[in-house]
Amino acid sequence: MTETEPKKNFRSFIWDTDTHLKSKEERKLLRKLDFSILTIGCLGFFLKYLDQGNLANAYVSGMQEDLKMYGNQYTYAGTAYTVAYAVMQVPSTMIIQTIRPSYWLALMEIGWGTFTFAQAGMHNIAQLYAFRFLVGFFESSFFPCLLFILGSWYTKTELAKRVAIFHMTAPLGTAFSGYLQAAVYKSLNGHLGLAGWRWLYICMTVPVGFATFFFLPDTPYTTRAWYLTKEECSLAIDRVQRAGKAPPVKLTLSTFTRIFSRWRWYAFTLGYVLYGTSCQASGYFAIWLKSEHFSVVARNVIPTGTNLISAFCIVLWGFGSDYTGSRIAFILGPLTYGLIPNGILAVWPRSIRLKEFAFLTDGVQLMTAIFYTWANEVCAGDNEERALVISSMNGMQYAVAAWLPIVIFPQTEAPTFRRGFPATFGFVIAALIVIVIIQLLALRERRQKTRDAEVTSGDNVDLEVIEYQSDKKDPHIGAKESEGEEIREEIREKNSL
């Protein structure tokens, strides 16, 4: 550390590693962004997964009997949601290139809150399918759009932990759904003539939608947030420009031609689809517990352990990635661990404790926040590519999830799922292979950019030397000729490497 280099403070060790290098104004800007974006993001995502977890909890808490669900109808209900959710992923991130994210997301949140509430009054399978489709449609925009917004404001030392905090609310929402259903079943079952599982669909999403309209700051280039000063808006743009994040441009056909002519969309989408599919095993924990004759309360509460472990690991991987500056280590490490629980479930041993361990620790492999941070940074030089890649990763994964569970996790094979668990084990291996390939492609691209920059720099120096030597008015031209030749020789050697 030099005498002029600022000394690290405690915040630099527990939060952003470069906090001590930031001005007072920049730290104040980040506090405002954290409060607004993370509050809106975490509340909205928590409620999304509260609803998503409610289907499984309601199913094992009386909905199956009340709606007379048979065969694979539970799987079909999940498929109805997933289809709608997948369809709107890419369009939503394209829409917010022209419509303010705060406007669009507020509208979508109010829509999904309305239809989530409506599920409390459904009485047959057709209504369940219709409401799950509509909820999926309105929920679909939130996750990819928030990821895009986070990637638009934060730099490399800041982004992973914030995406992790945002994403951590997913398993917390799922866990809370289990605790809530257990409490509701004990205290509200039959209250006002409603079954306990119906009370689970009464939530607070609509107020969060209105809060999104007033507090979400959009992006640095489009923000009109009332709590940001003009100086802070300028500082935000300067920050992202220094971080190499491209400004938005008008969408045209050439935009998509440019994006689809590169490797990034294909590689990141494939890698994420394989990874996301490999994380499906823990979703069948409650169904296995029911088959083992655990109580209604136990089958709602025990799977929350998986979600709490996942939440802890998600934050740990995010902070570790930002602190070390490494993305690939915190992607490959957790996913490699995923071979253990998925391998146990693929073998399906007799031991109940061993299977319970596998279900509980399956969430250790969740490094979704780091995967999206990595994609955000690799695509930072093209704003529209970044939006399309992020939304396609999630959208395509849900598109696969719309039909694959019907094939490999049919309810008629519960709880052993002799096709499903071996398949998730295979997807972990495939995801690891593709992620390594992505890293090699990214490193090759980075090296190519470095070589191009060196060549460009070298050509400029060579041109200056030639122009200098051709200047007959310089009285020292003879003395400089040998020096110019030495510079040209260095450039030739560098370009030949």
C-alpha positions in Angstrom: 0.0 0.0 0.0 1.4 3.4 -1.0 1.3 6.4 1.2 -1.4 8.1 -1.0 -3.6 5.0 -1.3 -6.7 5.2 1.0 -6.7 2.7 3.9 -9.3 0.0 3.8 -12.1 0.4 6.3 -14.3 -2.3 7.9 -17.0 -1.9 5.2 -14.5 -2.7 2.5 -14.1 -6.2 4.0 -17.7 -7.0 4.7 -19.4 -5.2 1.7 -17.8 -3.7 -1.4 -14.0 -4.3 -1.5 -13.4 -0.9 -3.1 -15.6 1.1 -0.7 -12.5 2.9 0.7 -11.8 4.2 -2.9 -15.2 5.7 -3.5 -16.1 9.3 -2.8 -18.7 10.3 -0.2 -21.1 11.1 -3.1 -20.7 7.7 -4.7 -21.3 5.9 -1.4 -24.4 8.0 -0.9 -25.7 7.1 -4.4 -25.1 3.4 -3.7 -27.1 3.6 -0.5 -30.0 5.1 -2.3 -29.8 2.5 -5.1 -29.5 -0.4 -2.6 -32.6 0.8 -0.6 -34.8 1.3 -3.7 -33.8 -1.5 -6.0 -33.1 -4.2 -3.4 -36.2 -3.4 -1.4 -38.5 -3.6 -4.4 -36.6 -6.6 -5.8 -36.5 -8.6 -2.7 -40.2 -8.0 -1.7 -41.4 -8.8 -5.2 -39.3 -11.9 -5.6 -40.2 -13.1 -2.1 -43.9 -12.9 -2.9 -43.3 -14.6 -6.3 -41.8 -17.6 -4.7 -44.3 -17.5 -1.8 -46.9 -18.1 -4.5 -44.8 -20.6 -6.4 -44.2 -22.6 -3.3 -47.9 -22.4 -2.3 -48.9 -24.8 -5.1 -46.9 -27.7 -3.6 -47.9 -26.8 -0.1 -51.5 -26.5 -0.9 -51.5 -29.7 -2.8 -50.2 -31.7 0.2 -52.5 -29.8 2.6 -55.9 -30.6 1.2 -56.2 -29.0 -2.3 -55.6 -32.4 -3.9 -58.7 -33.8 -2.2 -60.9 -30.7 -2.5 -60.3 -30.2 -6.3 -60.3 -34.0 -6.9 -56.9 -34.0 -8.5 -55.9 -37.3 -10.1 -53.0 -38.7 -12.1 -50.7 -36.0 -13.5 -53.0 -33.1 -12.9 -50.6 -31.5 -10.4 -47.9 -31.7 -13.0 -50.2 -30.1 -15.6 -51.0 -27.2 -13.2 -47.3 -26.5 -12.9 -46.9 -26.8 -16.7 -49.7 -24.2 -17.2 -47.8 -21.7 -15.0 -44.4 -22.5 -16.6 -45.6 -22.1 -20.2 -46.9 -18.6 -19.5 -43.9 -17.7 -17.5 -41.5 -18.9 -20.3 -43.4 -17.1 -23.1 -43.0 -13.6 -21.6 -39.4 -13.7 -20.5 -37.7 -12.4 -23.6 -40.5 -10.0 -24.6 -40.5 -8.4 -21.2 -36.8 -7.4 -21.4 -37.3 -6.0 -24.9 -40.4 -4.1 -23.8 -38.4 -2.3 -21.0 -36.0 -1.0 -23.7 -38.8 1.3 -24.8 -41.2 1.5 -21.7 -39.9 2.4 -18.3 -39.3 -0.7 -16.2 -41.0 1.0 -13.2 -44.2 1.3 -15.3 -44.2 -2.1 -16.8 -43.2 -4.0 -13.6 -45.8 -2.2 -11.5 -48.5 -3.2 -14.0 -47.4 -6.8 -14.0 -47.1 -7.1 -10.2 -50.7 -5.8 -9.8 -51.9 -8.4 -12.3 -50.2 -11.3 -10.6 -51.4 -10.2 -7.2 -54.9 -10.1 -8.4 -54.9 -13.6 -9.9 -53.0 -15.0 -7.0 -55.8 -13.8 -4.7 -58.3 -15.3 -7.1 -56.9 -18.8 -6.5 -58.4 -18.8 -3.0 -61.8 -19.1 -4.6 -61.2 -21.8 -7.2 -63.4 -25.0 -7.2 -62.2 -27.2 -10.1 -59.2 -28.2 -12.1 -60.0 -26.0 -15.1 -60.0 -22.9 -12.9 -56.7 -24.0 -11.4 -55.1 -24.3 -14.8 -56.5 -20.9 -15.9 -55.3 -19.1 -12.8 -51.9 -20.7 -12.8 -51.4 -19.6 -16.5 -52.4 -16.0 -15.7 -50.2 -15.8 -12.6 -47.3 -17.2 -14.6 -47.9 -14.6 -17.4 -47.9 -11.6 -15.0 -45.0 -12.9 -12.9 -42.8 -13.6 -15.8 -41.4 -10.1 -16.2 -40.1 -9.5 -12.7 -37.0 -11.7 -12.5 -35.3 -11.0 -15.9 -36.1 -7.3 -15.7 -34.7 -6.9 -12.2 -31.6 -8.7 -13.2 -31.2 -6.3 -16.1 -31.7 -3.3 -13.9 -29.2 -4.6 -11.3 -26.7 -5.1 -14.1 -27.3 -1.6 -15.4 -26.4 0.2 -12.2 -23.7 -1.9 -10.4 -20.0 -2.5 -11.2 -17.9 -5.7 -10.9 -17.1 -5.3 -7.1 -20.8 -4.7 -6.3 -23.0 -6.8 -8.6 -22.8 -10.5 -7.5 -23.6 -9.9 -3.8 -26.6 -7.7 -4.7 -27.9 -10.3 -7.2 -27.4 -12.9 -4.5 -29.4 -10.9 -2.0 -32.1 -10.5 -4.5 -32.1 -14.1 -5.4 -31.9 -15.3 -1.8 -35.5 -14.2 -1.3 -36.6 -17.0 -3.6 -35.8 -19.9 -1.2 -36.9 -17.7 1.7 -40.2 -17.2 0.0 -40.6 -20.9 -0.6 -39.6 -21.7 3.0 -42.0 -19.1 4.4 -44.7 -20.7 2.3 -44.1 -23.9 4.2 -44.2 -22.2 7.6 -47.2 -20.2 6.6 -49.1 -23.2 5.4 -48.3 -25.1 8.6 -49.6 -22.2 10.7 -52.6 -21.6 8.5 -53.6 -25.2 8.6 -53.5 -25.3 12.4 -55.2 -21.9 13.0 -57.4 -21.0 10.0 -58.5 -24.3 8.6 -62.2 -23.9 8.2 -62.3 -20.3 9.3 -65.0 -18.3 7.5 -65.8 -21.5 5.6 -62.4 -21.6 3.8 -60.1 -24.6 3.8 -56.6 -23.9 5.2 -54.9 -24.1 1.8 -57.2 -21.4 0.4 -56.0 -18.8 3.0 -52.4 -19.3 1.6 -53.4 -17.4 -1.6 -54.2 -14.2 0.1 -51.1 -12.1 -0.2 -49.8 -8.5 -0.4 -48.4 -8.4 -4.0 -50.6 -5.5 -5.2 -49.2 -2.9 -2.7 -45.7 -3.9 -3.8 -46.7 -3.1 -7.4 -47.7 0.4 -6.5 -44.4 0.8 -4.5 -42.5 -0.3 -7.7 -44.1 2.5 -9.7 -42.9 5.1 -7.2 -39.5 3.8 -6.1 -37.9 1.7 -8.9 -35.2 4.0 -10.5 -35.3 2.4 -14.0 -31.8 2.5 -15.5 -28.9 5.1 -15.3 -29.7 6.4 -18.8 -33.5 6.7 -18.3 -34.0 7.3 -14.6 -36.3 10.0 -13.4 -36.2 8.9 -9.8 -37.4 11.7 -7.5 -34.8 10.8 -4.8 -31.8 11.1 -7.1 -30.2 14.5 -7.8 -28.9 15.5 -11.2 -25.4 15.2 -9.9 -26.1 11.6 -8.8 -27.6 10.7 -12.1 -24.5 12.0 -13.9 -22.3 10.1 -11.4 -24.3 6.9 -12.1 -23.7 7.2 -15.9 -20.0 7.9 -15.3 -19.7 4.8 -13.1 -21.2 2.4 -15.7 -19.3 3.9 -18.5 -16.0 3.4 -16.6 -17.2 -0.2 -16.0 -17.6 -0.8 -19.7 -21.4 -1.0 -19.8 -22.8 0.1 -23.1 -25.6 2.6 -23.4 -29.0 1.6 -24.8 -29.6 2.0 -28.6 -32.8 1.7 -30.7 -33.9 -1.9 -31.4 -33.8 -2.9 -35.0 -33.5 -6.1 -37.0 -29.7 -5.6 -37.1 -29.7 -5.7 -33.3 -30.9 -9.3 -33.4 -28.7 -10.2 -36.3 -25.7 -8.9 -34.4 -26.6 -10.8 -31.2 -27.3 -14.2 -32.9 -24.1 -14.1 -34.9 -22.1 -14.4 -31.7 -21.5 -17.4 -29.4 -22.8 -15.8 -26.1 -26.5 -16.2 -26.5 -26.2 -19.9 -27.5 -23.6 -20.8 -24.9 -25.1 -19.0 -21.9 -28.7 -20.2 -22.7 -27.7 -23.8 -23.1 -25.5 -23.7 -20.0 -28.3 -22.2 -17.9 -30.9 -24.6 -19.2 -28.8 -27.5 -18.2 -28.0 -26.0 -14.8 -31.6 -25.0 -14.0 -32.9 -28.4 -15.0 -30.3 -30.0 -12.7 -31.8 -28.2 -9.7 -35.3 -29.7 -9.9 -34.9 -32.6 -7.5 -35.6 -30.7 -4.2 -39.1 -29.7 -5.6 -40.3 -33.3 -4.9 -39.2 -33.3 -1.2 -42.7 -32.8 0.2 -44.2 -35.5 -2.0 -41.7 -38.0 -0.8 -42.4 -37.0 2.8 -46.1 -37.5 2.2 -45.4 -41.0 0.9 -43.4 -41.8 4.1 -46.6 -40.7 6.1 -45.1 -37.6 7.7 -47.8 -35.3 9.2 -49.2 -32.4 7.2 -47.3 -30.0 9.3 -44.0 -31.9 9.0 -44.3 -32.2 5.2 -44.7 -28.4 5.0 -42.0 -27.5 7.5 -39.2 -30.0 6.8 -38.6 -29.0 3.2 -38.0 -25.4 4.4 -34.6 -26.7 5.6 -33.6 -27.0 1.9 -34.6 -23.5 1.3 -32.9 -22.0 4.3 -29.6 -23.8 3.3 -30.0 -22.5 -0.2 -30.6 -19.0 1.0 -27.4 -19.1 3.1 -25.3 -20.6 0.3 -26.6 -18.1 -2.3 -25.5 -15.1 -0.2 -22.2 -16.9 0.7 -21.4 -17.5 -3.0 -22.3 -13.9 -3.9 -20.2 -12.3 -1.3 -17.3 -14.7 -2.0 -17.4 -14.0 -5.7 -17.3 -10.2 -5.2 -14.6 -10.4 -2.6 -12.3 -12.6 -4.6 -13.3 -11.2 -8.0 -13.8 -14.7 -9.4 -17.0 -15.8 -11.0 -16.0 -19.2 -12.4 -14.8 -20.6 -9.1 -18.2 -19.8 -7.4 -20.0 -21.4 -10.3 -18.1 -24.6 -10.7 -17.6 -25.2 -7.0 -21.3 -25.3 -5.9 -22.4 -27.1 -9.0 -19.7 -29.8 -8.5 -21.1 -30.4 -5.0 -24.5 -31.0 -6.7 -23.2 -34.3 -7.9 -23.5 -35.7 -4.4 -27.2 -35.1 -3.5 -28.3 -35.8 -7.1 -26.2 -38.9 -7.2 -27.8 -40.2 -3.9 -31.3 -39.6 -5.3 -30.4 -41.2 -8.6 -29.3 -44.4 -6.7 -32.3 -44.1 -4.3 -30.8 -46.0 -1.3 -33.0 -47.6 1.3 -31.9 -45.2 4.1 -34.5 -42.5 4.8 -31.8 -40.4 6.5 -29.6 -40.5 3.5 -32.4 -39.4 1.1 -33.4 -36.7 3.5 -29.8 -35.4 3.6 -29.8 -35.4 -0.2 -33.0 -33.4 -0.4 -31.9 -31.0 2.3 -28.5 -30.2 0.7 -29.5 -30.2 -2.9 -29.8 -26.4 -2.7 -26.1 -26.0 -2.0 -25.5 -26.1 -5.8 -27.7 -23.0 -6.3 -25.3 -20.4 -7.8 -27.9 -18.7 -10.0 -26.9 -15.2 -8.8 -23.2 -15.8 -9.9 -24.3 -17.3 -13.2 -26.4 -14.2 -14.1 -23.7 -11.9 -12.8 -21.2 -13.6 -15.1 -23.5 -13.3 -18.1 -24.2 -9.6 -17.2 -20.4 -8.9 -17.2 -19.5 -10.9 -20.3 -22.2 -9.1 -22.3 -21.6 -5.7 -20.7 -20.4 -4.1 -23.9 -23.7 -4.6 -25.7 -26.8 -3.4 -23.7 -29.4 -5.1 -25.9 -27.4 -8.4 -26.0 -27.2 -8.3 -22.2 -31.0 -7.9 -22.0 -31.7 -10.7 -24.5 -29.1 -13.2 -23.1 -30.4 -12.8 -19.5 -34.1 -13.1 -20.4 -33.4 -16.0 -22.8 -31.4 -17.9 -20.1 -34.4 -17.9 -17.7 -37.1 -18.1 -20.4 -35.6 -21.1 -22.2 -35.0 -22.9 -18.9 -38.7 -22.4 -18.0 -39.7 -23.4 -21.6 -37.9 -26.8 -21.0 -39.4 -27.0 -17.5 -42.9 -26.7 -19.1 -42.7 -30.2 -20.6 -39.7 -32.0 -19.2 -41.2 -32.8 -15.7 -44.1 -34.4 -17.5 -41.6 -36.8 -19.1 -39.2 -37.4 -16.3 -41.2 -36.6 -13.1 -44.7 -37.9 -13.8 -46.8 -38.1 -10.6 -47.5 -41.8 -11.4 -43.9 -42.6 -10.6 -43.9 -40.7 -7.3 -42.0 -40.8 -5.0 -39.0 -42.6 -6.5 -39.1 -41.0 -9.9 -36.8 -43.5 -11.5 -36.4 -41.3 -14.6 -36.3 -37.9 -12.9 -33.5 -38.2 -10.3 -31.0 -40.0 -12.6 -31.8 -37.3 -15.2 -31.0 -34.4 -12.8 -27.7 -36.1 -12.0 -26.9 -36.3 -15.7 -27.9 -32.6 -16.2 -25.4 -31.6 -13.5 -22.6 -33.3 -15.4 -23.7 -31.7 -18.7 -23.9 -28.3 -17.1 -20.4 -28.5 -15.8 -19.1 -29.4 -19.3 -20.9 -26.4 -21.0 -19.8 -24.0 -18.3 -16.1 -24.9 -18.8 -16.6 -24.4 -22.5 -18.2 -20.9 -21.9 -15.2 -20.0 -19.7 -12.8 -21.0 -22.5 -14.7 -19.0 -25.1 -14.8 -16.0 -22.8 -11.0 -16.2 -22.2 -10.3 -16.6 -25.9 -12.5 -13.6 -26.6 -10.7 -11.5 -23.9 -7.3 -12.5 -25.3 -8.4 -11.6 -28.8 -9.5 -8.1 -27.6 -6.2 -7.6 -25.9 -4.2 -8.6 -29.0 -6.4 -6.3 -31.1 -5.8 -3.4 -28.7 -2.1 -4.0 -28.8 -2.0 -4.1 -32.6 -4.1 -0.9 -32.8 -1.8 0.8 -30.3 1.2 -0.4 -32.2 0.0 0.8 -35.5 -0.6 4.2 -34.0 2.9 4.5 -32.7 4.4 3.3 -36.0 2.4 6.0 -37.9 3.6 8.7 -35.5 7.2 7.6 -36.1 6.8 7.7 -39.8 5.1 11.1 -39.7 7.9 12.4 -37.4 10.6 11.2 -39.7 9.0 12.7 -42.7 8.9 16.2 -41.1 11.9 17.8 -42.9 11.6 20.9 -40.7 12.8 19.1 -37.6 16.4 19.9 -37.1 16.9 16.8 -35.0 15.6 14.4 -37.6 18.9 12.6 -38.0 19.3 12.0 -34.3 15.8 10.6 -34.1 16.0 8.1 -37.0 17.7 5.3 -35.0 15.2 5.8 -32.1 12.3 5.5 -34.5 13.7 2.4 -36.1 14.0 0.8 -32.6 10.3 1.6 -31.9 9.2 0.1 -35.2 11.3 -3.0 -34.5 9.6 -3.4 -31.1 6.2 -3.1 -32.7 7.0 -5.8 -35.3 8.2 -8.2 -32.6 5.0 -7.6 -30.5 2.7 -8.1 -33.5 4.4 -11.3 -34.5 3.8 -12.9 -31.1 
